[in-house]
Amino acid sequence: MDSLSAADIFLGVDVGSGSSRAALITATGKLLAIHSTPHSTSRPAPDYFEQSSDEIWSAICTSVKATLATARVDPGSVKGIGFDATCSLVAYTSGTPEFARPVSISPSSDFEDHNRNIIMWCDHRAKDQAIRITETRHEILRNIGGTMSLEMELPKTLWLQENMPKEKWQKIGRLFDLPDFLTWKATGDYYPSRCSVVCKWCYKAGPESLADGRDGSKDRKQGWPADFLRQIGLGEIADEDCQKLCGIGNSEQRVHFAGEHIGGLTEKAAEELGLVPGIAVGGAVIDAYAGAIGTLGAKLNGVQPTVDEASKRISMICGTSSCHLAMSNKPIFVNGVWGPFHGVMLPDMWVAEGGQSSTGQLIDYLTKSHPAYSEALKRAQSLIPKTSIYEFLNEHLETIRTRQKLPNIAYLTKRFHMTPDHHGNRSPFADETIRGSISGLDLNNDNVDGLAVLYLAAIQALAIGTRQIVDALCNSGYTIETICISGGLSLNKVFVRVLADVMQLPVVMPGSGGDAAVVVGAAICGAVAYESKAKGPDAGMGGMLWQAMARLTEASDVVDPEQDLDLVQFYEKKRRVVEKMQQDQRDYNKMMILMAEKETHAKEIITIESSDEDAPRASSSSKLSSAVPRPASPLPQESEPAALGTKRTASSSLESSIKKSRQAPSLQYLESSIHLTTVERAPPSHNVGCFSLESLIGDPDLELMVQINFMIDVEFVMKHVHKSIRDGLRTIVYHGLRITADQLSSMNARIYRQYPRVDMRKVQVSGIGTHHTKAMMLFYTNNTMQLIVHTANMIPRDWRNKTQALFTTGRLEKKVESTGCLSTCAFERDLLEYLRFYDNHQEIVSRVAQYDFRSVKGVIIASVPGKFSGSERNKWGHLKLRSILRLQADIPRECLIGSQIICQISSIGSLGKSSQDWLRGEFETSLNAHRNANYLPQNKGDFCVVFPTAEDVRTSHEGWSMGESIPFKSTSYNKQAHYLNPILHSWVATKSGRDRAMPHIKSYTRVNRRADGDYLSWFLLTSSNLSKPAWGELKDGALAIKSYELGVLLFPGLFESTNVNSGAGSNVEGLHVFMMNATVNDPYPEPSRVLYAEPPAAGTDGNEFDKRDQLHVGIVPLRLPYDLPLRKYNFDKDQVWLIDRAFPGVDDFGESCRP
């Protein structure tokens, strides 16, 4: 920064939630003066926060003039000015600052109060709009963690368009982010910052556009994503070249880096601010980014960090809310965290942005709403000198600690816990519906001691929330070694101490003072603006901003974490408590939703009954066996059915068929036996209800473990066994490793030396067959056992970041003769018959036969090598599946709208030159089988295959290396492309949180569509890929199978209520359970579309559809690994993943595709 003179002064302006500040710094970074002027906020309704741009500008002018006066600085010595502000939405008419006028955004005034023309960043009115935008699953959402936040600008813009009267909406000529509004007021021209439009508006900018360049091409296009805007409902804006957004259209593309010189101060603005016209104005930034600019370059002990060193720091700006900013020299995607954003701070760096919606605000709220607040405030003000309420509480915590003789104030909350989510969770869960909770209240919490403990618990909860964010960043590839803190809470000694101890990281305090770091960051942008103006527009930004950050900032103090082991363990336990409370709250919400909907069912049935006299009679073909909930809106009158996955409502004719005598159905959730496995790089919310390997085999009561698999790493498996039994656990391993005899001998010897009680048994398979089954049987010391059928090899990479699933029987008791339960059931018979194919080791078969499997809900679908004819062929492969579906698969009469047969796999074999050779011939016939052929003879589901694209692989958690687990070869594809391409669908798994966790799972299902929603007729989880060796091929009337495979089929009839001992059915009779798809945030589906009628009995005309008086309906929540509706391949851009083909582009790890 050689162009700066020691006499040069730079001005920073910071607009926070409650005040506007100005600060002056010298060319060496010395803070000369700072002044703050409050501005007001209107809260006309819950979650509505509104402000006035005129009031804010007036407050800025007051602060600037006061700062100049305090510092006694000649306005002519101020060379540059930088602005930052909250990311709030400002509505204005078109025109220059002199003639444009604010436009009201306030529905409480019928949009007439133009003093309310700002929707604040914390305003949550646009919840529905944000949800709808997220549901588009547009690729650009990947840059904001996959979820559109209701605090961003596009949902608010859409809310305005949908809620303002048309004539008032049309008055809006410009919608600004508040930082860009300020530079417009200062310069008179539209110069939006890259920081604002990229981070908060989904504007595309970068060295390459990630939204358009997913194939790895160097697409440098910038601009508004017009297709996205049209998709979310802002097509009118897109058609007008997006001029309404920040004052720039796609034809102009004038977005600027932080601090880049964008123009000079106008005469009018200079007059209002008390400055000289022409002062260099820099590109504005969001307030949190100004805080990062004012802290991340801070020198420690006079040593200036490098950019690489700064990338191991995280900036934490703690005010009303908190923002966490981390830099990287490459894009790193983190679920639930916004970004990565390119060039929004330093021109060549990527930034990830996490945050907490309420921090200082939460502490204020809890403190001021406590019964003892007035007494505590009175005590604080009575001290000499007077102190703030928070300084008093900090001291009072020490008083309580001394009184209770505790080593640290942290232990005061040993039995008192809090979650920090009172205003939702921005990161890492991206869940605005979650709320705060407190555990440990008693009848003595209403005094000053109780207030102090509540205050401490809030600080600890916020620190744990920060740890959750940092853990998510580090699990995705960031390295965080230091926290650079700024904002009002950085002045709170207890907050900083707790943060350091919870994080176990040093916390760096800025030399400018924590509260001033943000406005100093804005002033640094002013210094950069002056320098870039001096160097001219062709000089480029280069490293100017980083050089200024390192030159003008210095640390004042470093707070190191306490290394006391007891304290570390205390906070680790508290973290686990907080995360359990967060999960418990989700569970409570599900319970209450279910209760509310059950009440709604009852009320709606009463309503229908009361008006049934006048209701038109429905035809017999539309009658239902139970009450159908009243729809929210009539069924759309359309000839074309909606896409699978679209929520549909029941028709009025269905409602009118409900008889007066009907009672509300008794709804209950039945336990699902199929679960996904955890994904390491997914946030905790995406792993709810999922299993890790340790959770399966880590029980210290395990007595015998039998592993049946293709690939197995014994050392890896044993690491997940409880350490107390690891060395002595008897383990039998059946494997299919393709290794030489010498390699096998060497491996067995090595394993025996380390684990002498592990018995390795190689399963011999000839030709192209494989031992592909994946299962484990676990026997426990309390005489119980558990069977788990799953899809993962027993190797590290299969249990980390892939989509896998498992079926579990749960713990099974031994058969007891006195209860008469020594007989076998179909599940047990099928399992034992499969196990008998493993050599002559009868020990396993005889041991399994001791257990009672009659509670298991599932049907074994297995394959074993051989050629089977006659009745034997129906025991294996796809013919076993066909025989079961013909007996059990229901397609009710009202499911005539359509259905899909979905094959979701991780590999495709050689299926023949023609689709009729096998895939669309015998195999499709098996998958289409159902028991309702008497009245639905032609109901053939659309055949679909879900298989990843090359781009899915590239952008996965594992990058190109993931493709090694998807072994589809070019030779097979080229022969079959003509019939595979029309049925291929890409991997989309937003609802399960597994878009980037590529599938190693194999599943098959039939999705039936009814007027009131979609449901699964059956679901099969299996080890079988799409291949003839796995499923079998008919030759000369016999079924030829080459491989070992194992799967479990579920269908609704399995869950009918029956008496275990007698086998007698309950009054449910033929009413079946639905297996509904579930989502990440709500693993339990809505129970509003769960009733349907069994087909009429043979010989009836359908008029006697239902005569039962009482209905019992259960719901089996089944979390599909992929999203409905499916997304077909677009072969203009999608390429089928092939393991032996090189695809363009690098993955997130900088690696190229190498076949």
N, C-alpha and C positions, 0 to 999 in steps of 0.2 A: 504494500500500500504506500509506495513511495510518493504518490501524488498528493498525499494528505499533509497538511501543515499542522504544526502543534497548536496553532490558534483556531483551527477549524472546530466547529461545534455541530453536533448532530442531534436531531430531535426524533424521539419515538412517541407514537400515539398508540395507546392500547385501550380498546373498548371491551370491558368485561361484562358480566351479567348485570352488575349493579352500579358500575361507575365507569367513567372515562378518565384515563390518566395520560399525562404527558411527562416526559423525562428528557433531560439534556445530558449528553455525555461528551467528553473530549475525544480527541484523536487517539488517546492512549487508553480509553475505556473508563476514565474516571467519571463517576456519577456526580453531576453538579447540582441537580435539583429535580424534584419530582412533585407532582401535585395531582390530586384526585378530586373529581367532581361527581357526585352521585347522579344517577338518572333513574327514573321510575319504571316499574313493571306492572302491567295490569293482568289480573287473573280472573277473567269473567266467568270461568267455569273450570271444573277439575281438569287438569292436564292441558289447559289453555294458558299460554304465556305470551303477552303482546307488549310491544314497545313502540316508541315514536322515533323516527330517524331525525326529525327536526330537533327534538329534545337532546338526542345523543350528539348531534353536530354542535348544538349550543354548549353542551357540557364540555366537548373537546376544545372549543374556542376559549372557554373559561379556564380550563386547565393549562392550555398552552400559554396564555397571557400570564397566568399566575406563576408558571414555571420560569418564564423569562424574567419576571420581576424578582423572584426569589434568588435566582442565580446572578442577577444583575448583568445579563448578557445582552449585547447589542444585537437586535434581530438580524442585522446584516452579516453577523459572523456565523449564523446558522446556514450550513451549506447543503444539507440533505435532510429529508424527512421520510420516515418509514411508518407504515400503518399496520396494525393487526387488530382483529376483532373476533368475536364469537362467530360461529358459522350459522348465523341467523338469516332468514329470508326477508328481503326488503322489496316492497311493491311500489312502483312509480309509473307515472305516465311517461310517454316518449318526450324527447327534447333535451336541451342543455340544462345544466343545473339551475340557470336563472329562470327558466320557464317551465320546467317539468315540476309536477306536483305529486305528493304522496297519495297512494290509493289505499283505502281501508281494507284490512283483511279480517275484520272483527265481525262475526255474525251476531254478536250481542247488540250491536248498533245497526243491524241490517246493512252492514257494510257502508255506513255513512260517516263514521268517526274516522276521518283521515289522519288523525293524530296517532291512530293505532295502525301502522302500516308495516310492522315487523312481526313476523312469526318467529319467536325465539328458538334457539337450538334445542332447548329442553321441552318444547311444546310437543305433546303426543296426540294431537287431534287426528293425524293421518294414519292411524293404526291399520284400518281396513285397506287403504291404498298401498301401504307397505307390504301387507300380506299378499295382495294380488300381484304386486310387482315381483315378489319373491317366487310366487307360483309359476311365473313365466319360465323360470330356470334359464333365462337368457345367459349366454356365455359371459357377458360383460359383468354379471354379478359375481363371477369368480374373483374379481379384483376387490370386492368388498366382503370377502369371507363367505360368499354364497347366499347371504341374507340381506335384503334391503332393510336398512334401519328406518324406523319412522322419524328419526331425528334428521335424516338427510333431506335435501331440497326437492328432489323429484316427487316423492310422496306428498309433500306439502303443496307443490305446484299442482299436482293432480287433484288434491283436495279442493284447492281454490277453484279449479275449473269445474269441478262437479258440484260445488256448493254455492258459488256466487251466482247471482242473477246474471244472465248472459250479457246484458248491457253493461254491467259493472265489471265483469270479467274482461270484457273487450276494452275497458279503459286502461287496463294494465298494459303499458308499452314495454316495460323492462322489469325483470325480476333479477335482483342482485343477491349475491352473497354479501353480507355486511362489510367485510374487508374491501371488496371491490367497489361497493357504494362509496366508501370513503375516498378512494383514489379518484373516482369519478367526480366527486364534489371538489377535490383538490385540483384536478387537472382539466376538468371539463370534457374529457373524452373517455371512451370506454376502453379500459385497459385491464381486463380481468386477469387475475393471477392463476398460474398453473396450479398452485396449491389449492385454491378454492374450487375451481371447476373440475379438476381431476378427483380430488378427495371427496367432494360432496355432491357433484352433479353427474358423475359417470362419463365425463368428457374423456375422449380417448387421446392419450398423448404418451409418448415414450420413444426409446430408441427403435422399438418396433411395437406395433399395437398388439397387445396380447389377445384382444378380442378378435382381431382379424387375422392375426398371424399364428394361429394355433398349429399350423402345419410346419412351423419353423421358418417360414419365409421372412425376409427382412422388410416387412411392410411398415413403412414410416408414416402412414397416413394419420393425420390428426383430425379431430373434429367431433361434432355431436353425433352420437349413434342414432341416426334417423330411424333405422328399422326397429330399434329398441323403443324409441319414443312412440312410434306408431303402435307397437305391440302392447304397450302399457296404457294407451288411451290418450296420448299427447300428439296425435297425428296432425292436428291443426297447427301446433307449434312447429312440427317438422316440415309441414308444407310451406310455412312462411320462412324457411331457411333458418329456423331457430333464433330469429332476431329477438324474440321476447326473453331469451335466456341470456342474462348477463350483458346484453347489448352487442353480442357478436353472432354472426352467422357462420355457416360452414364455408362460405366463400371468402371469409376474412381471416379467420384463424389467428387472431392476435392475442395470444396468451403469453404471459411473461414469467420468468423465473423470480424467485424471492430476491428482492433488492435490486433487480435489474432496472435501469433508468427508463422510466416510461413517459416522462414529460416534466414540465415545469409548473410550479404553483401559479394559478391564475390570479389576476389582480383582485377579483372579488374574494376568493378564498384567502389570499394574503391579508386583505383588509380585515376579514372576520377573525383570522387567527393572530393578527398582530405581527405578521412576518413580511418578508420582502418578496415581491413577485419573482418568478423564475427559479426559485429554489428547486433543486433536483428532488423528484418524488420517485421512490422505489416501488417495485412490485410488491403488493401487500401479501400478507400471510394470515392464516387462521391463528388465533391467539396461542393455541397449544404449540404450534410450530415456532412461533416467536419465542416461547419459553425454551424450546429445544435449541434454537439459535443462540440464546443467551446462556446456555449451560453446557452443551455437549463438547465445546472446545475448551473448556476451562483447564487452565494449567494447574498441575499438582506440584507443589514445592518448586514452582517456577519453571517446570519442564512442560514444554508444549507437546501435546499428543499429536500423533499422525492420524490421518483419516481412518486407517485400518484399526488403530487403537480406539478411536471414537466409535467404531462400529460394534465394539464390545461393551458400549455403555447404552443405557436406556434412559431417555429423558422422561421424567415424571412430573407433570405440571398439575399441582393439587390446589384447586380453588373451590368454587361451587361444585364442580365435577372434577374428575381426574382424567388425564390423557397420558398414554404411555406410547412413546415413539422410539422405534429402533431402526437403525440403518443397516443396509447391506449393499455390497457391490454387485449382487445378483438378485433376481426375483425369488422370494421365498413365500409360498402361499401357506396361510395358517387359517384353519377353519375358525370362524367366530371372531376373527381379527380383520380389520379393514386393510386393504392393500394386497400385494405390494404396489405402491404408487411410485412412478419414476419421475425424478426431477422436481419433486414438490418442495424440496428443501435445498439440498445440494444438487447441482445439475446432473451429475453422473451417478447418483446414488438412489437406491430404492428405499422406501420407508414403509414400515408396517405400523398401523395405528390401532392400539387397543384403548379401552377406556372404561370408566365407571361413571354412570350418569349422575350419581349423587354422592359426594364425599363431604366437603365442608357443609353443604346444605343438609346432609343427613345428621352430622354432628350437631349443627345448630338446632335442627328440628327436635331431636331427642332431648337435647339439653333444655331448650326453652319450653317444651311441653311437659317436663317433669314437675311433679308437685313441689319439689324442693328448690326449684329454680330461683324463685324470688328470695328465699333465705340465703342461698349460695351467692347470689348477686349482691345482696346487702352486705354479706361478710366480705366479699372481694372489694367492695367500694369503701369499706370501713378501714381497710388496711392503709398503712402509711409507708410508701406512697400507694395510691390507689392502684389496683391491678385489674386485669380483665378476668372475666368469669373462668376462662380456660387456664390462665396462669394459676388462679386459685385452685381449680380442680386438680391441676398437676401437683401442686404442693399438698393438697388434701390426700391424694393417693399415697404420697409418701408418709403422711401422718397415719393413715390406716395401716399401711405396711408395717410401720414401726410398732404400732399397737398390737398387731397380730403376729409380730416376730417372724415375718416372711423374708426370704432372701431377695425377692424381687417383686415389684408391684404386679407383674404378670400373673402371679398365682392368686391374686384377688378374684379372678374370674374362673377359677378351677371348676366351679359348678354353675357358671353363668356364661351362656353362649349366645351369639347373635350371627345372623347372616346379613350381608351388606346390600341387599337387593331391593330396598324399599321403593326405588323408582325403576325397577327392572334391572336386567343384567345385559349390559352392552357387550362385554367381552368376559370370558371366552365363550359363553353359552349363546349369545345373541338371542336372548329370550326376554322380551319386554313384559311377558305375562307373569313372570316370577316376582315374588314380593319378599320383603324382609320378614324375619321371624326371630323370636327371642325364646330361650329356654333357661329356666332356673329362677323364675320369679317367686317371691314369697311375700309375706305380709309386712316385711320390714324394708321394702325397697323404696318407700316414699320419703325417706329422709335424705340429708346431704350425703351420707355415706352411700346410700343406694344410687343417688345421682352420679357420684364419682365412679362407681363400679360400672354403671350403665355407659357412661362416657368412655371408660377404658375399653369396655367390650366392643363398642362401636369402632374405636380406633383399631383394635385387633382384627375385627371382621374386615375392615377396609384393607388392612395390610395383607390378610389372607387372600382377599379378592385380587390384589396386585400379584401375589404369588401365583395364583391360578393363571393369570395372564402371562406372566413371565415363563411359567412352566410350559404353556402352550407354544410360546415362541421358541423356546429351547428345544422342545420335542420335535419341532419342524425344521430345525437347522440353524437357528440363531445361537450365538454364544454371548451371554450377558454376564459380565463380571462386576459392573459398577452401576449404581443408580445415581443419576444427576437430578436432584429435586429442585423445584421452584414453585412459586405460588404461595398463597397465604398459609397453608398448612405446613410449609417448610419452616415456618417460624415457631411451630409448636414442638417443643423439645421431646415431649412424650410421644407424639406421633412419629417423629423421625427415629427415636430410639426403638420403638416397637417395630417400625418398618425394617430397620436394619436387622433386628433379632429374628423376625419372622422370615425374612428373605435370606438371612445369613450372607449378606452382601454389604460392602461399604456404601454409605450414602454420602454423596458429595454435595456440599452447600456452595452456592455461587457467591463470589466476592461482592457482587452488587447488592446482596441481600436477597433472600428467597422471594420476597414479595415483589421486588423490582425487576427480577430477571426477565419477565415477559416483556415489559415495556422497554428494557434495555435491548432485548432482541430486536424489537422494532427499530430502535435507534441505530443498531448495527446495519439493518437494511437501508436506513437513510445514508449511512457512511458508504455502503456499497453503491448506492445510487449515484452519489457524487463522484466516486471513482470511475464507475462505468460511463458516466456522462463525459468525464474528462478524457477517457481513452477512446471514445467514439463508438458508434453502433457496430462497426466491423470488428471490434476487438473480441467480442464474445465474452461470456461470463467466466469461462475457465475456472480457476480456483479462487476467484475473488472473495466469494462469500466465506469459504472455509478459512482463508487467510485472515479475514476480518474477525471471524468467530474466535480463532486461536489467539489473535493479537489483543482483542478487546475484552476478553473474559478471563477470570481467574477464580480459583476456589478459595473460599474463606475458611472452610473447615471440612473435615471428613469424620463421619461417625461410623466407626467400625462395629461389627456385630459382636455381641457377647459370645464367648466360646464355651460357656458353661454347658456341659452335656445335658444336665437335667433340664435346663431352660430350652435347649434345642429340641429335646424329646417332648417337652410340654407343648411347644408350639406345633410340633408335628401331629400330636394327638388332637390338638384343638383344630388344626386344619381338617383332619379327618372328621371331626364332629361337625364342623361347618358344612362340609360337603355332604355328609349324611343328612343334615337338616335340610339342605337344598333339595336333595332327592326325596326326602320324606314329604316336603311340601308339594312336589309334583304328584306324589302318590295321593296325598289328601285331595288335591284338585281333581284328580281322576275319580275318586270316590264321590265327591260332591256333584261332579258333572253327571255321573251315572244316576245318583239319587234324583237330581233335578229332572233328568230325562224320563226316569220312571214315573215321576209325578206328572210330567207333561203327557205321557202316554195315557195315564188314567183320566186326566182332564179332557183330553181330546176324544177319548172313547165316549165319555159322558156326553160331550157336545154332539157327537155324531148320533148317539142314541136318541137324544132329545129331539133331533130334527129328522129322524128316520122315517116318520110317517109320511112326510112329503117328498122323500128322496125317491128318485126314479129307480126302478128295479134294474139291477145289472143282469146281464146274461150269465148263464151258468158257467161259461168258460172263463169269466173274470172273477169268480168268487174266490175268496181266500179263506184259509183255515183259521185265521186270527186277525186281530185288529191291525190295520195299517195306519201309522201315524199320519195326521193331517199334514199335507205338504205346505211348505212356506209359500209356494206359488204354484199355479196350475202347470200341468205338464205342457211343455212347448208344443205347439201345433206344427209339427214338421214331419216331412216324409222321410228325411234321412236321420238315422239314429245318431245320437251323440257318440263321441269317441269313448272307448273304454277308459275307465278311470274318472269320467265326468259324473258328478253327482246329479242324479235325476230325482224328480219328485213323483209321488204316486198320483194316478189320475183320480178324478172325482168319482168315476164309476167304480173304482176299487173301494173307495171310502163307503159308497152307498151300499155295498154288499155286506157290510158289517151288521150282524144281528144284535138286537137289543140285549139279549141274554148274555152276551159276551162280557167277560171280565178282563181287566188289564192283565197282560202277561207278566209272569214272574221272571224278571231278568237277572241273570247272574253271569259273572265271568268265570269261565272254566280255565284251568291252568293249561297253558300251551306247552307242548313237549318239544317244540322246535325253537331254537335260539340262534342268534348270530354270535360270532366270537368277537372279542375286542379288537380294535385297531389302535395301535400305539400312537399314531400321529393324528388321531381324531380327538376333538375335545371331549371332556367327560360326558356331556349331554348326548353324544352320539354313541356312547357305550353303555347307556342305561339298559339293564336287563340282559347284557351280553356276558359271555364267559371267557375268561382267560384260561390258559393251560393250567396255571397254578391253582385256580379255583376248582378245577376238575380233579387233579391228582395230588393236591397238596394236603389232603386230610391225614393227620397223624395216626388215625385208626385204620388206615389201609393195611390189609394183610396180604393180599395177592393182587397183582396187576397183570392183565393179559392185554398186550398190544397187538393188533392185527392191522398191518399197513403195507404200503408199497415201499416208501422210503422212510428210514428211521435213523435218527442220530441219538444213540442211547445216552451219551453224555448230556446232550441237551435235555432229553426227557427227564433224566434223574435229577437234574438241577431244580426241577419244579416239584419234585417229591419232597415232603416235609423232611427237614434235615435230621430229625430225631430217628427216622426209620430208613433214610436214604440208603445207607450201606448194607442194611440187612433185609430189605424188602424183596420178597420172592417175586420175580417178574418173568413172564413168558412172552417172547416176541416172535410172532409169525410175520415174516417180511418177504418182499419181492425184489430186493436190491439186485440190479443187473451188474454183478461183479464176477471176476474170475474166481476159480477155486482157491488160488493162492491168496488173493485179496480177501476172500471170505474167511479163510483160515487165520490170516493175520488179524482181521477185525475181531473175530471171536476170541482170540487169545488176549488181545488188548482189553476187550470189555471184561473178560473173566478176571484179569488181574485187578481191575478197578472195582468191578461189581460181581463178585463170585456167585451171587444168587440170581443172576440174569441168565436165562436160558434162551439162546438164539436159535430159531428154527426157520430155515429157508424153505419157502414154498416153491415147488418146481412147477413151471408152466412151460409148455412147448410152443414153438413157432412165434407168431406175432402176439400171442396172448400175454397178459400181465396179471400179477397179483395186485389188483388195484383197490381192493377193499380198504376202508379206513374206519376202524372201530376199536373200542376198548371195553374190557369188562373189569370192573373193580369190585373186589370182595373185601368186606370190612370185618373187624374183630367182633362186632355186635351181631354177627350172623345175617347181615344184609348184603345185597349186591346191587350193582347198577350197570346197565348196558348203555353205552354211548356210541351212536353211529354218526359219523361226521364226514367232513370233506377235506381235511388238511393232512398232508404228510407230516410226520413227526420230525420236522426239521425247523430250524429257527425262522427262516423267512416266511414259512407258511402260517406262523402264529403271530406275525408282527403287523403287517400293513396290507393284508389281503382280505377280501370278503370271503368269509367261511361261515359255515353253519353246522349245527349239531342237533341230533335228536337224542333225548334222554328218557329212559324209563322211570327215572327217579329211584329212590331206594326201595328195593323189593325184599319182602320178608320170606323166610323159608316156609315151605308148606308144612301144615300141621295136621296130622291125621285126625285129631279129635274134631276138627271143624269140617272134615269131609272135603278138604281142598287138595287132595293128592292127584286129582285128575289134571290133565293138561289142557291148554287152550291153543287156538290156532297160531297165535304169535309164538308161543313156546315151541310148538311142533315144527314150525317153519325155521326157527332159529337153530334148533338142534339138528335138523336135517342139513342145514348149511354147514354147521360146525363139523359134522361127521366127514366132510370132504377133506379135512385137514389131517393127513396121514393116519396113524393108528393111535394117536394120543387120546385115549378115551377119558382121561382124567378131567379134561375141561367139560366134555359133554355131560359126564355123570355129575359134575359139580353144579353146572348150570341147571340141570334137571331138578335140583332140590328146591328151586325157588318158584314162587307163585307169580306168574306173569299175567294173571287175569285182569289186573287193573290197568294194564298197558293199552293205550289208545294208539293203535297203529297196525299196519300190515307189512310184513317183511316182503320186499321185492329184491330177490337176489339172483346172481348169475354165477355159475360154476362151469369150468371147462367140460365139454362133452357134447355128445350128439343124442338128443332126446326125442323120442317118438311116442305115439299113443298118448295116454293120460299123463305121462311123465313130462311131456313138453310144456304142459300148462303150469308146471311148478317153477319155471325159471324164466328169466329175461322178460322180453316185452310181452310174451304170451301169458305169463303170470299176471302182469299188469292188466292185460286185456280181459282175462277171466274175472278178475276182481271188479274192474270197472263195469263190466256187464251185469254184475250182481248188485253193485252198490252205488255207482255214480248217478246222482240225481240231476236232471235238468228240468225243473218245474215248468209247467205250462206257460207261465208268464214270462219265461226267459227266451222268448222268440225274437227279441231285438237283435241278438247276436252274441257270439262268444269267440274266444281265442284259445287255441292250444299253444302254450308257450314253452319252448325248450330253451333253457338258459344254461349255457355250458362254457367250458374253458378250452375245449379242443373239439375238432371235427375230423373224423376219419375219412377213409375212402368209402364213399357211399354208393358208387356206381355212376355210369355215364348218364343215365336217365333218372329223373326224380322218381319214376315208378319202379326202378330196380329194387329199391328198399325204402328210402325215406318217405316218399309220398304214397308208397304202396303198403306193405305189411306193417311198417312201423306206425304210420299215421293212422291206419285202421285200428291199431291197438289203443292209441292215445285218444281216439274219438269214441271209443266204446262207452255206452251208458245203458242204464236199465229202462229207459223210457222210450224205447224204439216203437212201442205200440202206438204212441200218439205223436212222437217227434222223430219219425224215421229218417228225415233228411237233415237233422240238425248237426251239421258238420262244422266244427270250429275253424276259424281262420288259422292257418299254420304259421307260427312265428318262431324265429330263432334269435335269441339275444346273445350277441357276441361282440367283444370290444373292437373298436376301430384302432388304427395305428395311433391316432391322436389321443385316444383314451389312454393308451399305454404310455405315450410320451409324457403326458401331464399327470400321471399317477404318482402316488406317494413314493414309489420305487423307481420311477423313470423307466428308461428303456430296459433296464435289467429285469423288470417285471415280466417282459415278454418271454423270458426263458420258461416261465410256468404256463405259457399258452402255446403249446407246440403244434400249431396248424401250419402245414407246409404248402409251398407254392404248387407243387405237383398235384396235390389233392384239390386245392382250390381251383386251379386252372381247368381241371376236368369237370368241375361241378359248378362253376360260377354262374352258368346260364340258368340254373334252377335254384341256386342258393341266394343270389343277389336280390330277387324279388321278396324274399322272406326274412332278410337280415334286418335286425334292429340293434342300435348301438346301446352301450352300457350307460344308463342314466339312473343314478341312485341317490338323488338329493334327499328324499324323505328318510332314507335309512342312514344318511350322512356318509355314504360310501361312494360318492362320485369318483374319488381318487384312489379308492381301495379296489383294485382290479379283482374280478371274480375268479376265485378258484373253486367256489361253490358250484354244484350242479343241481339244478332243480327243474321240475316239470310240473305244469299245472294247467287246469282249464279254468279260465275266467269267464263267467257267465254274466251277461248284462241284463238287468231288469229295469223297469221304469223307475224304481226307487233306489237304484244303486248297483254296484258291482259286487260279486262275491265269488268265492272259489268253490267249484264243484268238488275238486280234490287237489291235493298238493303232494308231490313226491320229492323228498330230499335223498340224494343218492351219490355214490361215487362214479356213476356211469356217465361218461361223455357221449357225444353223438357219434357212435361207431357201431359197426356190426359185430366186432369181437366182444364188445361189452354187452350188447342187448340180445345178440343172437340173430341168425339169418335162417329162414326156412329153405331147406334143400331136400327135395324128394320127400316132402311131408314131415321131415324131422327138423328140429331146431338145433342148429350148430352154434355153440358158444365157445369162445377162446379164452375168456378172462374171468377172474374172480371180481365180482362187484357186490355191493351191499347197499340197500336203501330202505327207507320206511315211507309208506304211503299213509296219508291222512285223508279222511273224508268225513263229512258231518255225521253220518250215521253211527260212527264209532263213539260219539259222545252222547248218545241217547241215554236217558236215565234207566238203569237196569239194577235189579237186585243181584248182587254178586253171588250170593249163595244159591238162590233158586233160579236165577236167570230170567225171572219174570219181568216183563216190561212195566213201566209205570204208566200213568194216564197220559204221558206225552205221546205214546203210541208212535205215529209216524212223523211227528214234528222234528225236524232236524236242526242241528246247530250250524250256524254259519261260521266260516273261518274268514274273518274280515282282515283287510290290510290295515296295518298300523303305521304310525309315523314316529320320527325320532322324539319329538317333543311330547307326544302322547302315545305311548306304546299300546294303550288300550283304545280300540276304535269306538266310534259312536254306536250306541245300541239302537239307533233309530231305524235301521233298515235290516231287521234280522228275521222277519217272519215270512214264511211262505208255506204253501200247501203241498202236501204229498199228492201225487197223481191219484185220480180216482181208481178204485179197485176194478179189476177186470169184470166186465158184465154190467157196469153201471153207466149211467148217462152223464155222470159228473155233477148231478144235482145234490148228491149227498156228500158234499165235499167235507163237511165238518159238523160233527154233532157233540163234540166234547165241550164240557162246561168250563174246565180250568186249563190254562196254558202255562207250561214251564218252558222258558227259553233260555238257553245258555249261549254265550259268545266265546269263541276260542280266538284270542288275539294272535294273529299270525303275521309277523313282520316280514313282508316280502323284501328280498334283497335289492330289488330294482323298482323303479317308479312305473305307475300306470297313469296315463296311457303311455304305451311304448312309443319310441321315436324311431322311425324307419331310417335306414341309411340314406343319405343324400350323396349319391356317387359323384356329384360335381366337386365335392370336397372330402367325403369320407372314403378312406381306404381300409380294406379288411386287414387286420393284423396278421402277418405271416412271419413266422420265426426265422425264415431263411432269406428275408428280403431286407435291404437297407432302405430306411425311410429318412426323409430330410428333417433337419432341425435338431436342436439339442434339448435335453430335458432340463429339469430344474437343478440338476447337479452338474450341468455343463458338459454332459456326455453326449456323444453322437451315437446313432443306431448302428450297431455292428452285427451283421447276421452270423 
